[in-house]
Amino acid sequence: RSQRGNLYTMGLKELIKDFYVGFWDYETPKIMVVKNQTLGIIYRIVQFLVITYFIWYVFISQKAYQESETRPESSIYTKMKGVALVGDTVQDVVEYVRPSEGGDVISSILRREITIDQRQGVCAEHYSVPGANCTTDSDCIEEDADMDGNGKRTGRCVPYYNHTFKTCEIKTWCPIEEFAAVREPPLEEAINFTVYIKNTIHFPKFRVLKGNVKPNQKRYLERCTYNEVKDIYCPIFRLGYIAEQARVKFSELLETGAVIGVFINWKCDLDLDPSECIPKYAFRRLDIRKDPLIRGYNYRFAKFYSRNGSEFRTLIKAYGIRLDVIVHGEAGKFSIIPTIINMVTALTSVGICSFLCDWILLTFIDKNEVYSEKKFDEVTNETSHNTVTEVTTMSQGSTHTDLSDSVAL
């Protein structure tokens, strides 16, 4: 056991000694020219792809030489204009715009369903409400409120207005909307309504403030509408233009309404002239069109009034177009730090070419270990001072060696 222990200790010491001595070794690449056309083609192709990637994609497309900011500060102001004629009544922004002046959300009523002269009382529940149909009072539980219904049940079973069948009586605003609502014609003139979208964006890192409206342009804004070529600083859009860009038929908007996103994209290269930093607009429908239960956009509101000391209201169900303004911004400017970092990364990545070709050479081509013997050499202090510098040129199937004059290491 003592002898085994001594052998184990000696082996461990040798291992530690070899590790310590090898730790201080210095490795340097050795230049070896391999005359192999296939390997040379692979090397140049990989080298070309790496260089092309960094020049075209990293530096030109992604502008990796710039410092960037992607979270700017933004403010939005919206206002809608237009006049529509409904029957003999003229309607303006007070009637159809909610709110009349807004921020990043504004909507316009395109069609209304009106229930007039509602007042608090009792009346029959609509027959489509689950459990509303009845034959006797016992079918209706008093004070039972259905969240899908219109009010609280009184416990009575009454005729459904002028029909022969019966439903449970409820306490609510009567008559109920489903029975008494009157559908008004849509506002077809709304296709020419205009919405003014003023946007200001600030890039605090670069201390740059930009807007989509030029200063002192009041008269210009009174007569212009947006054109992506001629009037890029006129953010006044026709609703018909917005629907067209969002690929939505305006006749469909008049029927069901819709939610449309107005995307303002700022992509500013601050190394160029400031006039080149202009917004790009895009429009896309945001509600789900394929599902009839949730597509479109509608909401309800009421107008209250008194008559003979009693309170009445007119309930309005409005179908309209809602615009959600969403701003994205990105700015970049030349900076020496990201430029150096990406250049070093590019130069380092070129080394992948040599690594890949070395692996192919030693794994698939060097069957007789001819290349590996030339590739790896070991030089120690015991080597003679009178050494020969060897430049080796290798081709498949032959080895050619030239010897130069002796040069001291």
For each residue, the residues with C-beta under 8 A, 3 or more apart:
1: 4 5
2: 5 6
3: 6 7
4: 1 7 8
5: 1 2 8 9
6: 2 3 9 10
7: 3 4 10 11
8: 4 5 11 12
9: 5 6 12 13
10: 6 7 13 14
11: 7 8 14 15
12: 8 9 15 16
13: 9 10 16 17
14: 10 11 17 18
15: 11 12 18 19
16: 12 13 19 20
17: 13 14 20 21
18: 14 15 21 22
19: 15 16 22 23
20: 16 17 23 24
21: 17 18 24 25
22: 18 19 25
23: 19 20
24: 20 21
25: 21 22
26:
27:
28:
29:
30: 375 376 377
31:
32: 371 374 375 392 394
33: 392 393 394
34: 39 40 361 371 394 395
35: 393 394 395 396
36: 39 40 361 365 395 396
37: 40 41
38: 41 42
39: 34 36 42 43 357 360 361 365
40: 34 36 37 43 44
41: 37 38 44 45
42: 38 39 45 46 356 357 360
43: 39 40 46 47 353 354 356 357
44: 40 41 47 48
45: 41 42 48 49
46: 42 43 49 50 352 353 356 357
47: 43 44 50 51 350 353
48: 44 45 51 52
49: 45 46 52 53
50: 46 47 53 54 346 349 350 352 353
51: 47 48 54 55 346 350
52: 48 49 55 56
53: 49 50 56 57 58
54: 50 51 57 58 59 342 345 346 349
55: 51 52 58 59 60
56: 52 53 59 60 61
57: 53 54 60 61 62
58: 53 54 55 61 62 64 342 346
59: 54 55 56 62 63 64 65 342
60: 55 56 57 63
61: 56 57 58
62: 57 58 59
63: 59 60 66 68 269 332
64: 58 59 338 339 342
65: 59 334 335 338 339 342
66: 63 269 271 332 333 334 335 338
67: 205 332 333 334 335 337 338
68: 63 330 331 332
69: 72 203 204 205 206 330 331 332
70: 329 330
71: 329
72: 69 201 202 203 204 266 329 330 331
73: 201 202 204
74: 199 200 201 202 327 329
75: 199 200
76: 103 104 197 198 199 325 327
77: 101 103 196 197 198 199
78: 101 102 103 104 105 106 195 196 197 198 323 325
79: 100 101 102 106 195 196
80: 93 97 100 106 108 193 194 195 196
81: 93 193 194 195 196
82: 92 93 189 190 192 193 194
83: 90 91 92 189
84: 90 91 96 187 189 190 193
85: 88 89 90 91 189
86: 89 91 184 185 187
87: 185
88: 85
89: 85 86
90: 83 84 85
91: 83 84 85 86 95 96 187
92: 82 83 95 96
93: 80 81 82 96 97 100
94: 97 100
95: 91 92 109
96: 84 91 92 93 108 109 110 187 190 320
97: 80 93 94 100 106 107 108 109
98: 106 107 108 109 299 301 318 320
99: 102 106
100: 79 80 93 94 97
101: 77 78 79
102: 78 79 99 105 106
103: 76 77 78 325
104: 76 78 324 325 326 327
105: 78 102 322 323 324 325
106: 78 79 80 97 98 99 102 195 322 323 325
107: 97 98 297 320 321 322 323
108: 80 96 97 98 190 193 195 239 320 321
109: 95 96 97 98 112 187 318 319 320
110: 96 186 187 190 253 254 257 319 320 321
111: 183 184 185 186 187 254 255 257 318 319 320
112: 109 183 184 316 317 318 319
113: 177 181 182 183 184 316 317 319
114: 181 182 184 314 315 316 317
115: 118 175 176 177 180 181 182 314 315 316
116: 180 182 314
117: 312 314
118: 115 173 174 175 180 302 312 313 314 315
119: 173 174 310 311 312 313
120: 171 172 173 174 311
121: 171 172 173 174
122: 154 169 170 171 172 174
123: 161 169 170 172 174 175 176
124: 158 159 160 161 166 167 168 169 170 176
125: 129 132 149 150 151 153 167 168 169 170 176
126: 129 132 149 150 167 176 178 179
127: 132 133 160 165 167
128: 132 178
129: 125 126 132 146 148 149 150 167
130: 146 148
131: 146 168
132: 125 126 127 128 129 146 149 167 168
133: 127 139 165 166 167
134: 137 139 140 157 166 167 168
135: 139 157 166
136: 139 157
137: 134 140 155 156 157
138:
139: 133 134 135 136 157 168
140: 134 137 144 153 154 155 156 157 168 169
141: 144 153 155
142: 153 154 155
143: 152 153 155
144: 140 141 152 153
145: 149 151 152 153
146: 129 130 131 132 149 153
147:
148: 129 130
149: 125 126 129 132 145 146 170
150: 125 126 129 170 172 173 176 177 178
151: 125 145 170 171 172 173
152: 143 144 145 170 171 172
153: 125 140 141 142 143 144 145 146 168 169 170 171
154: 122 140 142 168 169 170 171
155: 137 140 141 142 143 169
156: 137 140 168 169
157: 134 135 136 137 139 140 166 167 168 169
158: 124 166 167 168 169
159: 124 162 163 164 165 166
160: 124 127 163 165 166 167
161: 123 124 175 179
162: 159
163: 159 160
164: 159
165: 127 133 159 160
166: 124 133 134 135 157 158 159 160
167: 124 125 126 127 129 132 133 134 157 158 160
168: 124 125 131 132 134 139 140 153 154 156 157 158
169: 122 123 124 125 140 153 154 155 156 157 158
170: 122 123 124 125 149 150 151 152 153 154
171: 120 121 122 151 152 153 154
172: 120 121 122 123 150 151 152 176
173: 118 119 120 121 150 151 176 313 315
174: 118 119 120 121 122 123
175: 115 118 123 161 179 180
176: 115 123 124 125 126 150 172 173 179 180
177: 113 115 150 180 181 315 317
178: 126 128 150 181
179: 126 161 175 176
180: 115 116 118 175 176 177
181: 113 114 115 177 178 315 317
182: 113 114 115 116
183: 111 112 113
184: 86 111 112 113 114
185: 86 87 111 188
186: 110 111 190 254 255
187: 84 86 91 96 109 110 111 190 254
188: 185 191 254
189: 82 83 84 85 192 193
190: 82 84 96 108 110 186 187 193 239 254 321
191: 188 238 239 240 243 250
192: 82 189 238 239 240
193: 80 81 82 84 108 189 190 238 239
194: 80 81 82 225 236 237 238 239
195: 78 79 80 81 106 108 236 237 239 242 323
196: 77 78 79 80 81 221 235 236
197: 76 77 78 212 235 236 237 262 264 325
198: 76 77 78 211 212 213 235
199: 74 75 76 77 211 212 235 264 279 325 327
200: 74 75 209 210 211 212
201: 72 73 74 209 210 211 266 327 329
202: 72 73 74 208 209 210
203: 69 72 206 207 208 209 210 268 329 331
204: 69 72 73 207
205: 67 69 331
206: 69 203 270 331 333
207: 203 204
208: 202 203 268 270 274 277 331
209: 200 201 202 203
210: 200 201 202 203 266 268 274 277
211: 198 199 200 201 214
212: 197 198 199 200 233 235 264 278 279
213: 198 217 221 233 234 235
214: 211 217 233
215:
216:
217: 213 214 220 221 233
218: 221 222
219: 222 223
220: 217 223 224 234
221: 196 213 217 218 224 234 236
222: 218 219
223: 219 220
224: 220 221 231 234 236
225: 194 231 234 236 237 238 241
226: 231 232 234 235 236 237 241 281
227: 230 231 232 234
228: 232 281
229: 232
230: 227
231: 224 225 226 227 234
232: 226 227 228 229 278 279
233: 212 213 214 217 278
234: 213 220 221 224 225 226 227 231
235: 196 197 198 199 212 213 226 281
236: 194 195 196 197 221 224 225 226
237: 194 195 197 225 226 241 242 262 281
238: 191 192 193 194 225 241 242
239: 108 190 191 192 193 194 195 242 243 250 321
240: 191 192 243 244 250
241: 225 226 237 238 244 245
242: 195 237 238 239 245 246 260 262 283 321 323
243: 191 239 240 246 248 249 250 253 260 321
244: 240 241 247 248
245: 241 242 281 282 283
246: 242 243 260 283 284 285
247: 244 285
248: 243 244 252 253 258 260 285
249: 243 252 253
250: 191 239 240 243 253 254
251: 254 255
252: 248 249 255 256 258
253: 110 243 248 249 250 256 257 258 321
254: 110 111 186 187 188 190 250 251 319
255: 111 186 251 252 296 319
256: 252 253 295 296 297 298 319
257: 110 111 253 296 297 298 319 320 321 322
258: 248 252 253 285 287 295 296 297 321 322
259: 285 286 287 297 321 322 324
260: 242 243 246 248 283 284 285 286 321 322 323 324
261: 283 284 285 286 323 324 325 326
262: 197 237 242 281 282 283 323 324 325 326
263: 281 282 283 284 326 327 328
264: 197 199 212 279 280 281 325 326 327 328
265: 279 280 281 282 328 329
266: 72 201 210 277 279 280 327 328 329 330 331
267: 280 329 330 331
268: 203 208 210 276 277 329 330 331 332
269: 63 66 272 276 277 331 332
270: 206 208 274 277 331 332 333
271: 66 332 333 334
272: 269 276 277
273: 276
274: 208 210 270 277
275: 278
276: 268 269 272 273
277: 208 210 266 268 269 270 272 274 331
278: 212 232 233 275
279: 199 212 232 264 265 266
280: 264 265 266 267
281: 226 228 235 237 245 262 263 264 265
282: 245 262 263 265
283: 242 245 246 260 261 262 263
284: 246 260 261 263
285: 246 247 248 258 259 260 261 289
286: 259 260 261 324
287: 258 259 294 295 296 297
288: 291 294 295
289: 285 295
290: 295
291: 288 294 295
292: 295
293:
294: 287 288 291
295: 256 258 287 288 289 290 291 292
296: 255 256 257 258 287 319
297: 107 256 257 258 259 287 319 320 321 322
298: 256 257 317 318 319 320
299: 98 317 318
300: 315 316 317 318
301: 98 316 318
302: 118 313 314 315 316
303: 313 314 316
304: 311 312 313
305: 311 312 313 314
306: 309 310 311 312
307: 310 312
308:
309: 306
310: 119 306 307
311: 119 120 304 305 306
312: 117 118 119 304 305 306 307
313: 118 119 173 302 303 304 305
314: 114 115 116 117 118 302 303 305
315: 114 115 118 173 177 181 300 302
316: 112 113 114 115 300 301 302 303
317: 112 113 114 177 181 298 299 300
318: 98 109 111 112 298 299 300 301
319: 109 110 111 112 113 254 255 256 257 296 297 298
320: 96 98 107 108 109 110 111 257 297 298
321: 107 108 110 190 239 242 243 253 257 258 259 260 297
322: 105 106 107 257 258 259 260 297
323: 78 105 106 107 195 242 260 261 262
324: 104 105 259 260 261 262 286
325: 76 78 103 104 105 106 197 199 261 262 264
326: 104 261 262 263 264
327: 74 76 104 199 201 263 264 266
328: 263 264 265 266
329: 70 71 72 74 201 203 265 266 267 268
330: 68 69 70 72 266 267 268
331: 68 69 72 203 205 206 208 266 267 268 269 270 277
332: 63 66 67 68 69 268 269 270 271
333: 66 67 206 270 271
334: 65 66 67 271 339
335: 65 66 67 338 339
336: 339 340
337: 67 340 341
338: 64 65 66 67 335 341 342
339: 64 65 334 335 336 342 343
340: 336 337 343 344
341: 337 338 344 345
342: 54 58 59 64 65 338 339 345 346
343: 339 340 346 347
344: 340 341 347 348
345: 54 341 342 348 349
346: 50 51 54 58 342 343 349 350
347: 343 344 350 351
348: 344 345 351
349: 50 54 345 346 352
350: 47 50 51 346 347 353
351: 347 348 354 355
352: 46 50 349 355 356
353: 43 46 47 50 350 356 357
354: 43 351 357 358
355: 351 352 358 359
356: 42 43 46 352 353 359 360
357: 39 42 43 46 353 354 360 361
358: 354 355 361 362 375
359: 355 356 362 363
360: 39 42 356 357 363 364 365
361: 34 36 39 357 358 364 365 366 371
362: 358 359 365 366 371 372 375
363: 359 360 366
364: 360 361
365: 36 39 360 361 362 371 396
366: 361 362 363 369 370 371 372
367:
368:
369: 366 372 373
370: 366 373 374 394 399
371: 32 34 361 362 365 366 374 375 394
372: 362 366 369 375 376
373: 369 370 376
374: 32 370 371 392 394 399
375: 30 32 358 362 371 372
376: 30 372 373
377: 30
378:
379: 383 409
380: 383
381:
382:
383: 379 380 387 409
384: 387
385: 408 409
386: 406 408
387: 383 384 406 407 408 409
388: 403 404 406 407
389: 404 407
390: 401 402 403
391: 402 404
392: 32 33 374 399 400 401
393: 33 35 400 402
394: 32 33 34 35 370 371 374 398 399 400
395: 34 35 36 398 400
396: 35 36 365
397:
398: 394 395
399: 370 374 392 394
400: 392 393 394 395
401: 390 392
402: 390 391 393
403: 388 390
404: 388 389 391 407
405:
406: 386 387 388
407: 387 388 389 404
408: 385 386 387
409: 379 383 385 387
